[in-house]
Amino acid sequence: MPTSTEKQRQFPCSRCGADLVFEPGQYALKCPYCQTENQIPQSQEVVQEEDFLSALRDLPSAQATQETLTVKCAGCGAESSLRPDVTADRCPFCGAAIVASGTSAKIIKPKSLLPFHVKREEAMGAFRRWVGSLWFAPSDLARFADANAVKGVYIPYWTYDCNTDSQYTGERGEDYTETEHYSTFENGRMVTKTRTVRKTRWWPVSGRVRNSFDDILILASNSLPRKYTEKLEPWDLENLEPYSDEYVAGFVAESYQIGLEGGFELARGVMEGPIRQSVHGDIGGDHQRIHSVRTRYMDITFKHLLLPLWISAYLYRGRTFRFLVNARTGQVSGERPYSGWKIAFLVVALMSLVAAILLMVNR
């Protein structure tokens, strides 16, 4: 990623000297001119968790951060870096034009990533198939949704590990049955009958539950809708590689917009559901009511990593639509426009069909 004191690292081809780009699916940089593959030296480093509180304390230090030049898209707010020889481009997140007038900011260095595995041609094919499969799409959609606009982008994420200790108060409900008498009319006469009814006794309870969480994945970007990025999961985080500039060569890398502390607040929201489930289990009985839960978060560690996406962003009638491909697994997710007149035509056709069926039944 580019810094304020030096340009983004370039890697010359061993044969012709041209700038190299990373070849998805290979541990190599491929020359776009002579096609020579230059192997990436494999790091002996181990991807490790970092202490959360220590990182927050050390944020101002040069060891914990790096100065990064970023360009911010005026259309969607995405913050990313351009290649050093590029002064203008289109934002990979929304398709709007951007100009390299960067700003400097201190950010935590990414320590690991998943390299691209799915090739660009495969992502373009998936995009074409997806556009062609859309029901009720506008007839001119293919003209705007250009498969050649697919770009490779590294998206910033946090992962968090954490142990929790939660104290709770609530109620345990235990079911029991009673036989009750009731009166009803039967054959014109008032009769008395019995029936079995279920009731619940509630008892006040309190207790403590402990949980352990591993690799809670939090998107550190506001550039992409979470409901679409979550459809690309799971990621093979067990295959993380130590960060190396060679893997980023030829791709855009977005800077995080949600910081380390803000990411943990989102992780706490993810942990809340499992914590409440464990409280329900600890209360026991047939029913549970939770009145309060107080949780301590301990032994918090994190990783800052980059995950690879192929993105196609296009404008259609003033709106931005995105198509995403998990560049590790090929899983796809996307936004799409609908044709109002096609939907209206279907509604009219269905209503006409229903009316015809009713007419035939009446006859």
C-alpha positions, 0 to 999 in steps of 0.5 A: 500500500502506498505511503507518504514517503515512498510510492507503492512498491513496484516489482520489475520482471526478471526478463523484460523489466516491466511492472509485474502483477499478482497472478490469481491462483499462483504464488507468482507475479506475472508479467503482462507483456512477456508472460513470465511468472516470477515466484513470490518468496514464501514467508516463514512468518506465522499469522498471529493474533495481536493484543487489543488493548496494547494496540489501542495504547500503541496507536500513536507509535510508528511501529503500530501504524503506517502513513498511507496516501488514499483517494476518497470517492465523492460518490460513495465515500470509499477510500482506496489507493491507486497504482503509482502510475495512475492519476485518474480511474473509476471507483471500483465500488460505485463506478464514479470517476475519481482523481488522485488527490490523496490525503495522508492518514495513520492506519494500522498495518495489515498483517495478513491476507488471503491472496486472489485465487479466482481469475478475472476471466472466471469472475467476468464469466460469473458476472455475465451468467448472473446478468443473463439469469435475472428475471424482470431485468430491464432490457438495456441492462446488459449495455450498462452492466459491462463485464469488462469493468470487473476489478480486483479489490482487497477489502479490509476486515478485522477478526476478534477473539474474546473470552466473556464472563456474563452475570444475569438475572431472570426467571425460569418458567416450569409448566404444569397441568391442572384439571378445570371445570367449565360449563357449556351448552350441549343439545340445548342443555347446560352441561359441566365438563372438565379439561386439562390446561397447561400453566406456568410457574415462574421462579426468579433466577440469577447466574453466570455463563462463560463463552469463548469466541474465535475469529469473529469477522467484521467488515471494516469498510462502509463502501459495500452493503453488509447484507451482500458481503455476508452472502460471500462467507465463509472465508477460508481464514485458516489459509491466511498468508502473512501480508506481502506487497507482492500479493497486492501488486496490480490490485486496489487495496481499500483502507479501513473506515471502521477502526479497531475500537469501532470494529470491536463494538460491532463484534460485541453485537455479534457476540450478544446472540450466542451469550443470550442463548447460553443464558437461556440454556443456563436458566433451564426449565420450559421457558426463560425470561432474561431481565439483565445481562452484564458481560465482561470481555477478556483476553481480547485479540485481533487480526487486521487482514485483507480479503479479495473480491472481484467487483463490478460497479455500474450506474443505471438510471442514476443508481449504483449497482454492484456485483461481488465475487468471493475471489477465493471460492467464486461465491457471488452476490449482487444488487440489480435493478427491476423493470417496472413494466415487465412486473406490471405486465406479469401482474396483468397477465396473472389477473387475466388468467385468474379472471379466465379461470373464474369465468370458466368455473362459473359457466 
